Amino acid sequence: MSMVEEKNSLLVVDDDSTNLMVLSRILQPEYTIYTAKDGMSAIKKAEKFLPDLILLDILMQGMDGYEVLSVLQKSDKARHIPVIFITGLNSLEDEKKGLKLGAVDYINKPFDDTIVKLRVALHIRLINQLHTIEYLSTTDQLTRIPNRRAFDNRLNEEWRRAIREKQPITLLMIDVDHFKRYNDKYGHQQGDKALITIAGILGKTATRGGDFAARWGGEEFVMLLPNSDEQAGLKVGEDLRKGMECTDVPLSDGTVTKMTISIGINSHMPTQDSVLNEFVSGSDKALYTAKKTGRNRVCLYDASVKRAET
């Protein structure tokens, strides 16, 4: 769930239409409800809607609840979604089995409205607290975009995906030109406003669903473009450069000033033998070239130069 105020969502899975109707009636006022009547549909909806919590029947035709939970735990998208088993099985051994498999709780049939509401509310409260902690630990508090920690996590995920799917990946490293001089002239509060402005431009430029922009640290930012080659990276980089060059940064006295950025880009089709740190280093070297050759420009890392020098 995002930090924006909205209902938490639940996926209720049961092959009995009456049970689905009863649970939906109990929970509908407080939560957004998705339903599924079999295991395969449950897995697809879990990965599509990413509900905050899953209520999963154990005894179903075809794939039972234990099997569904096992598949969900292997899913890149859905493995972190907590599952409450709903079942008519009420022996201690059944409960032990479910909890050992990874379920967070049990709700027994027939349903008691109050128990259902209280148990779901308890887990939703815990989930929301974890989401809040995660948001605060992965968000840059000044610019409100992802921070270095969030970027590192995302980079590792996308790098593995690029290897697995044999797709290119592109990294842009962005640095504000003459930022120390700007801070010395206008003050650190104005410098903060400038960084917030740049973060806004990054957000507007990262338009595809998988694009990921973050504050790297200080006056440096990064943007990750999965499934993108160097030409796509160069286009995004030039859009960013022009966007910054054309943007007025407001000053406290009501006037405006201008800022520019330099950008280094590295694009790579990684394999199992590729080194992630070298990929990041390539973007950093391209950024150094952009700064050294005049700033306010976009430079692409040329791996062939490195090979020729070694």
C-alpha positions in Angstrom: 0.0 0.0 0.0 1.3 3.5 -0.9 1.6 6.4 1.5 -1.5 7.9 -0.2 -4.7 7.3 1.8 -6.5 4.5 0.2 -8.2 1.2 1.2 -6.0 -1.8 1.9 -6.8 -4.7 -0.5 -7.5 -8.3 0.2 -7.6 -11.4 -2.1 -10.2 -14.0 -0.9 -9.8 -17.4 -2.3 -12.5 -20.1 -1.9 -14.1 -22.6 -4.3 -17.4 -22.1 -2.6 -19.4 -19.1 -3.9 -21.3 -18.8 -0.6 -18.1 -18.5 1.4 -16.8 -15.9 -1.0 -20.0 -13.9 -0.6 -20.0 -14.1 3.2 -16.4 -13.0 3.5 -16.9 -10.2 1.0 -19.9 -9.0 3.0 -17.9 -9.1 6.3 -14.9 -7.2 4.9 -16.2 -5.1 2.0 -16.9 -1.9 3.9 -13.3 -1.6 5.1 -11.2 -3.1 2.2 -11.0 -3.5 -1.5 -11.8 -7.1 -2.2 -10.6 -9.3 -5.0 -11.9 -12.9 -5.2 -10.8 -16.2 -6.9 -12.5 -19.6 -6.9 -9.5 -21.8 -7.8 -5.7 -21.9 -7.2 -4.5 -20.8 -10.7 -6.9 -17.8 -10.7 -5.7 -16.9 -7.2 -2.0 -16.9 -8.3 -2.7 -14.8 -11.3 -4.8 -12.3 -9.4 -2.2 -12.1 -6.6 0.5 -11.2 -9.1 -1.7 -8.8 -11.0 -3.3 -6.9 -8.1 -0.6 -7.4 -5.4 -3.1 -7.4 -2.5 -2.0 -6.5 1.0 -3.3 -9.8 2.4 -4.6 -13.1 1.1 -7.3 -15.2 2.7 -6.8 -18.7 1.3 -9.0 -21.7 1.6 -7.2 -25.0 2.0 -9.6 -27.6 0.6 -10.3 -26.7 -3.0 -10.8 -28.6 -6.2 -7.6 -29.1 -8.2 -4.8 -27.1 -6.5 -5.3 -26.9 -2.8 -4.4 -24.0 -0.5 -1.1 -25.6 0.5 0.0 -25.9 -3.1 -1.1 -22.3 -3.9 0.9 -21.0 -1.0 4.0 -22.9 -2.2 3.7 -21.4 -5.6 3.1 -17.9 -4.2 6.3 -18.1 -2.1 8.3 -18.8 -5.3 6.8 -15.8 -7.2 9.0 -12.7 -7.6 5.9 -10.5 -7.4 3.8 -12.2 -4.7 6.1 -14.0 -2.4 6.0 -11.2 0.2 2.2 -11.1 0.5 1.1 -12.6 3.9 -1.5 -15.5 3.7 -4.2 -16.4 6.3 -5.6 -19.9 5.8 -9.4 -20.1 6.0 -10.5 -23.7 6.5 -12.9 -26.2 8.1 -9.9 -28.3 9.2 -9.4 -27.6 12.9 -7.0 -30.2 14.2 -3.8 -29.0 15.8 -1.7 -30.9 13.2 -3.5 -29.1 10.3 -2.7 -25.7 11.9 0.9 -26.7 12.5 1.2 -27.7 8.8 -0.2 -24.4 7.6 2.0 -22.3 9.9 5.1 -24.3 9.0 4.4 -23.6 5.3 4.4 -19.9 5.9 0.8 -18.9 6.7 0.6 -16.1 9.2 -2.7 -17.1 10.8 -5.8 -19.4 10.6 -9.5 -18.5 10.5 -11.8 -21.5 11.0 -15.1 -22.2 9.3 -17.9 -21.5 10.0 -17.0 -17.8 10.1 -17.6 -15.5 13.0 -17.9 -12.0 11.8 -16.1 -10.4 14.7 -13.2 -12.9 14.7 -12.7 -12.4 10.9 -12.7 -8.6 11.2 -10.3 -8.6 14.2 -7.8 -11.0 12.8 -7.7 -9.3 9.4 -7.4 -5.9 11.0 -4.5 -7.1 13.2 -2.5 -8.2 10.2 -3.4 -5.2 8.1 -2.2 -3.0 10.9 1.1 -4.8 11.0 1.4 -4.7 7.2 0.8 -0.9 7.2 3.5 -0.4 9.9 6.0 -2.4 7.9 5.1 -0.4 4.7 5.6 2.8 6.6 9.0 1.7 7.9 10.0 0.5 4.4 8.9 3.8 2.9 10.9 5.9 5.3 14.0 3.7 5.0 14.0 3.8 1.2 12.9 7.4 0.5 15.1 10.5 0.4 13.6 12.8 2.9 14.4 16.0 1.1 13.3 15.1 -2.5 10.8 12.4 -1.7 12.2 10.1 -4.4 13.9 6.8 -3.7 17.2 6.9 -2.0 20.5 5.1 -2.5 19.4 2.0 -0.6 16.2 1.7 -2.7 18.3 2.1 -5.8 20.8 -0.6 -4.9 17.9 -3.0 -4.2 16.3 -2.2 -7.5 19.5 -2.4 -9.5 20.3 -5.9 -8.2 16.8 -7.0 -9.1 16.9 -5.5 -12.6 20.4 -6.8 -13.2 19.3 -10.4 -12.5 16.3 -10.0 -14.6 18.3 -8.6 -17.5 20.6 -11.7 -17.3 17.7 -14.0 -17.1 15.7 -12.5 -20.0 18.7 -11.5 -22.1 17.7 -7.9 -22.3 19.9 -4.7 -22.2 19.9 -2.4 -19.2 21.0 1.2 -19.1 22.2 3.4 -16.2 22.3 7.2 -16.2 24.4 8.9 -13.6 23.5 12.6 -13.2 25.4 15.3 -11.4 24.5 19.0 -10.8 27.0 21.3 -12.4 28.8 23.8 -10.1 26.6 22.9 -7.2 29.1 24.0 -4.5 29.3 27.4 -6.2 25.5 27.6 -6.3 25.3 26.8 -2.6 28.0 29.3 -1.7 26.1 32.0 -3.7 22.5 31.4 -2.7 22.7 29.3 0.5 22.0 25.7 1.4 18.2 26.2 1.7 18.1 27.4 -1.9 20.4 24.5 -2.8 17.8 22.1 -1.3 15.1 23.7 -3.5 17.2 23.2 -6.5 17.6 19.5 -5.7 13.9 19.1 -5.3 13.4 20.8 -8.7 15.8 18.3 -10.3 14.0 15.4 -8.6 10.8 16.6 -10.2 12.3 16.6 -13.6 13.6 13.1 -13.1 10.1 11.9 -12.1 8.5 13.5 -15.2 11.2 11.9 -17.5 11.0 8.4 -16.1 7.7 7.7 -17.9 7.9 3.9 -18.4 6.6 1.7 -15.7 10.0 0.0 -15.1 12.1 3.2 -15.2 13.6 4.1 -11.8 15.0 7.4 -10.6 16.7 7.9 -7.2 18.9 10.3 -5.4 22.4 8.8 -5.3 23.7 11.2 -2.7 24.6 14.9 -2.4 23.9 16.5 -5.8 24.1 13.2 -7.7 21.1 11.3 -9.0 20.7 8.1 -11.0 18.1 6.7 -13.4 17.8 3.0 -14.3 16.2 2.0 -17.6 15.5 -1.7 -17.8 15.2 -3.3 -21.2 16.7 -0.2 -22.8 19.7 0.1 -25.1 22.2 3.0 -25.5 20.1 4.9 -28.0 17.1 4.9 -25.6 19.5 6.0 -22.8 20.9 8.8 -24.9 17.4 10.0 -25.7 16.3 10.0 -22.0 19.6 11.6 -21.0 19.2 14.5 -23.6 15.5 14.9 -22.5 16.8 15.3 -18.9 19.6 17.7 -19.8 17.2 19.9 -21.9 14.6 19.7 -19.2 17.0 21.0 -16.6 18.5 23.7 -18.9 15.0 25.1 -19.6 13.7 25.0 -16.1 13.5 28.1 -13.9 14.6 27.5 -10.4 12.8 30.0 -8.1 14.8 32.1 -5.6 13.6 33.4 -2.3 13.4 37.0 -3.6 10.9 36.0 -6.3 13.5 35.9 -9.1 14.6 32.7 -10.9 17.9 31.2 -11.8 19.1 28.4 -14.1 21.0 25.2 -13.5 22.5 22.5 -15.7 23.4 18.9 -15.2 26.0 16.5 -16.7 25.0 12.9 -17.4 27.1 9.7 -17.9 25.4 6.7 -19.5 26.4 3.0 -19.6 24.3 0.4 -21.5 25.0 -3.3 -21.3 23.6 -6.7 -22.2 24.7 -8.6 -19.0 25.5 -12.3 -18.9 26.4 -14.5 -16.0 30.0 -13.4 -16.3 29.2 -9.7 -16.2 30.2 -7.7 -13.1 27.6 -5.3 -11.7 30.2 -2.9 -10.1 31.9 -2.5 -13.5 28.6 -1.6 -15.1 28.0 1.1 -12.5 31.7 2.3 -12.8 31.1 2.7 -16.6 28.4 5.2 -16.0 30.5 7.0 -13.4 33.4 7.2 -15.9 31.1 8.6 -18.6 29.9 11.2 -16.1 33.5 12.2 -15.4 34.0 12.7 -19.1 30.9 14.9 -19.4 32.2 17.1 -16.5 35.7 17.2 -17.8 34.7 18.2 -21.4 32.6 21.1 -20.5 29.5 20.1 -18.4 25.9 20.4 -19.4 26.2 17.4 -21.7 25.5 13.7 -22.1 28.3 11.2 -22.5 28.1 7.5 -23.3 30.6 5.1 -21.8 32.7 3.3 -24.5 33.7 -0.1 -23.3 35.9 -0.6 -26.4 38.2 2.2 -25.1 38.8 0.3 -21.9 39.5 -3.0 -23.8 42.0 -1.1 -26.0 43.8 0.3 -23.0 44.2 -3.1 -21.2 
